[in-house]
Amino acid sequence: MDPVSNPLVSLLDKLRGMSVWIEITTEDCTYYYGPFSDEAEAEQLKGHYIADLQKEGAKKIQALVKKMRQPQSLTVTRTPSGARS
């Protein structure tokens, strides 16, 4: 059985507070979108978020779909020195 579709793995992820998120980084910010029900749903929607950021003029866009706990902030901006705030 595929571990992603295994109900026991899904239950354990929920108990640990894990869910599927899209993490998109640009030269200025990191954005988190989610949570999604599974990786396939996130992959299907990822392009829409990238297109929106491109329309807003974002540069150097990289996107990952990953399981993680809910981020503390959905948008993390970087200061000119490169530090996150």
Backbone bond lengths (Angstrom), bond angles and torsions (degrees), N, CA, C in turn:
res aa  C-N    CA-C-N  psi(-1)  N-CA   C-N-CA  omega(-1)  CA-C   N-CA-C  phi
1 M - - - 1.449 - - 1.528 108.85 -
2 D 1.320 115.93 137.06 1.454 122.71 177.80 1.536 109.30 -63.23
3 P 1.363 117.85 126.76 1.459 119.53 -178.09 1.524 113.71 -60.79
4 V 1.335 117.05 -28.24 1.463 119.57 -179.69 1.521 110.83 -68.65
5 S 1.334 117.63 -35.80 1.458 120.68 -178.26 1.529 112.36 -94.33
6 N 1.311 117.72 3.21 1.452 122.14 -179.76 1.532 109.26 -71.99
7 P 1.341 118.29 120.14 1.465 120.72 -178.79 1.529 113.31 -60.23
8 L 1.322 117.65 -33.34 1.462 120.05 179.39 1.526 110.71 -66.66
9 V 1.323 117.42 -41.62 1.468 121.39 177.51 1.532 109.43 -62.92
10 S 1.321 117.48 -42.23 1.457 121.56 178.58 1.525 111.32 -61.78
11 L 1.320 116.49 -42.63 1.460 120.60 178.41 1.527 111.00 -63.69
12 L 1.325 117.07 -44.26 1.467 120.73 179.05 1.526 111.08 -62.73
13 D 1.331 117.35 -40.72 1.461 120.72 177.07 1.524 110.88 -60.13
14 K 1.338 116.66 -43.77 1.465 120.12 179.81 1.524 110.99 -63.94
15 L 1.314 116.52 -40.95 1.471 120.12 179.20 1.520 111.57 -65.11
16 R 1.322 117.10 -31.98 1.468 121.50 178.84 1.526 111.73 -85.95
17 G 1.319 117.43 -1.04 1.453 120.82 -179.78 1.508 113.87 78.37
18 M 1.323 116.84 20.29 1.457 121.71 -178.38 1.532 110.00 -93.65
19 S 1.324 115.78 140.29 1.453 121.04 173.36 1.529 108.41 -150.65
20 V 1.308 116.07 174.45 1.461 121.71 -176.28 1.532 109.16 -89.51
21 W 1.329 115.00 129.81 1.460 123.01 -179.86 1.519 109.41 -131.95
22 I 1.326 115.55 155.31 1.459 121.66 169.27 1.520 106.30 -103.54
23 E 1.328 115.86 127.28 1.460 121.68 175.63 1.523 107.09 -111.13
24 I 1.333 116.17 117.65 1.457 121.01 179.69 1.521 108.12 -117.13
25 T 1.328 115.58 123.72 1.457 120.31 177.73 1.520 109.21 -109.71
26 T 1.320 115.02 142.22 1.454 123.07 173.50 1.521 106.38 -126.26
27 E 1.312 116.61 -177.92 1.466 117.93 -179.73 1.526 111.75 -68.45
28 D 1.340 118.04 -18.65 1.461 121.29 -177.03 1.523 115.08 -109.74
29 C 1.330 117.31 -27.88 1.464 120.20 -170.73 1.523 112.13 -145.75
30 T 1.310 113.83 164.39 1.457 122.00 166.48 1.522 106.24 -120.40
31 Y 1.333 116.27 129.90 1.461 122.71 -178.79 1.525 109.10 -116.47
32 Y 1.326 115.92 143.06 1.457 121.56 176.26 1.518 108.56 -120.24
33 Y 1.334 115.91 130.40 1.455 122.81 178.23 1.516 108.38 -122.83
34 G 1.322 116.73 134.15 1.452 120.41 179.99 1.506 109.99 149.22
35 P 1.308 117.03 -165.23 1.460 126.44 -2.53 1.527 111.58 -78.41
36 F 1.320 114.81 157.51 1.455 122.87 178.79 1.526 109.15 -113.70
37 S 1.322 115.31 158.17 1.461 119.71 -178.03 1.523 112.52 -70.25
38 D 1.334 117.23 -29.53 1.472 120.32 178.35 1.528 109.62 -162.82
39 E 1.322 115.51 172.67 1.465 121.68 -177.92 1.524 111.96 -62.67
40 A 1.322 117.02 -36.85 1.466 120.71 -178.31 1.530 110.80 -62.63
41 E 1.326 117.12 -42.54 1.461 120.27 178.33 1.529 110.28 -63.13
42 A 1.318 117.15 -44.49 1.468 121.36 179.81 1.523 110.83 -62.79
43 E 1.322 117.37 -44.62 1.466 120.99 179.08 1.523 110.90 -61.05
44 Q 1.323 115.93 -38.70 1.462 120.76 -178.50 1.532 110.84 -65.49
45 L 1.329 118.42 -35.19 1.457 122.56 -175.75 1.527 113.93 -94.07
46 K 1.313 117.38 -13.98 1.463 121.90 -175.35 1.527 112.29 -54.10
47 G 1.312 117.89 -42.97 1.456 122.00 -178.38 1.520 113.50 -60.80
48 H 1.335 117.09 -33.02 1.463 120.60 178.79 1.527 111.01 -65.84
49 Y 1.321 116.63 -41.72 1.472 120.34 179.61 1.523 110.35 -67.77
50 I 1.322 116.38 -39.89 1.464 120.24 177.83 1.528 110.23 -63.00
51 A 1.318 117.45 -44.20 1.465 121.43 179.80 1.527 111.14 -61.12
52 D 1.319 117.50 -41.32 1.467 120.72 178.10 1.523 111.12 -61.73
53 L 1.323 116.65 -43.46 1.457 120.02 179.86 1.533 111.20 -66.78
54 Q 1.330 116.98 -36.81 1.461 120.46 177.10 1.528 110.45 -63.64
55 K 1.336 117.10 -40.51 1.469 121.09 178.01 1.526 110.88 -62.48
56 E 1.337 116.15 -31.00 1.464 120.68 179.48 1.532 111.98 -83.16
57 G 1.342 117.16 -0.98 1.455 121.17 176.62 1.521 115.51 91.96
58 A 1.323 117.67 13.27 1.467 120.47 179.14 1.520 110.66 -64.13
59 K 1.313 115.66 144.87 1.464 122.63 179.95 1.522 110.07 -120.73
60 K 1.326 116.13 158.83 1.469 123.44 177.28 1.538 111.41 52.07
61 I 1.309 116.12 57.79 1.465 122.00 -176.40 1.522 110.25 -85.91
62 Q 1.325 115.45 128.48 1.464 122.21 173.52 1.525 107.52 -130.58
63 A 1.340 116.66 138.52 1.458 120.32 -176.89 1.521 110.67 -130.31
64 L 1.327 114.74 138.71 1.460 122.41 176.21 1.516 109.61 -130.85
65 V 1.318 115.93 142.29 1.456 121.59 170.08 1.518 105.82 -105.12
66 K 1.347 116.14 126.05 1.459 118.02 -177.13 1.518 111.50 -152.56
67 K 1.325 114.09 157.76 1.457 120.53 173.72 1.516 108.15 -88.32
68 M 1.322 114.82 131.41 1.452 119.33 -179.08 1.521 108.82 -162.83
69 R 1.319 115.39 168.61 1.455 119.39 172.52 1.523 108.15 -74.35
70 Q 1.327 116.23 160.05 1.456 119.70 179.52 1.525 109.30 -59.85
71 P 1.323 116.50 130.92 1.468 118.97 179.30 1.527 110.95 -67.67
72 Q 1.321 115.61 153.11 1.467 120.01 178.43 1.521 111.24 -66.56
73 S 1.320 116.57 -32.53 1.456 122.17 179.32 1.529 108.08 -135.71
74 L 1.322 116.32 140.51 1.463 119.66 -179.12 1.523 112.63 -82.56
75 T 1.331 117.02 -17.88 1.460 122.11 175.65 1.517 108.33 -132.11
76 V 1.321 116.13 124.01 1.463 121.74 179.22 1.523 106.99 -119.28
77 T 1.335 116.09 116.29 1.456 120.11 179.70 1.522 110.07 -95.53
78 R 1.331 114.57 152.40 1.460 120.07 177.38 1.520 109.09 -107.14
79 T 1.305 114.67 140.86 1.463 119.87 176.11 1.535 107.85 -77.90
80 P 1.319 118.75 167.33 1.465 120.17 -179.90 1.531 114.53 -55.29
81 S 1.321 117.64 -25.35 1.469 120.16 179.71 1.511 112.04 -78.68
82 G 1.345 117.17 -7.22 1.454 120.86 179.45 1.521 113.21 98.05
83 A 1.330 117.71 -6.89 1.465 120.34 179.16 1.518 109.65 -75.83
84 R 1.309 115.47 150.77 1.476 120.13 178.49 1.513 109.53 -87.01
85 S 1.329 114.22 147.13 1.458 119.16 176.19 1.511 110.38 -132.08
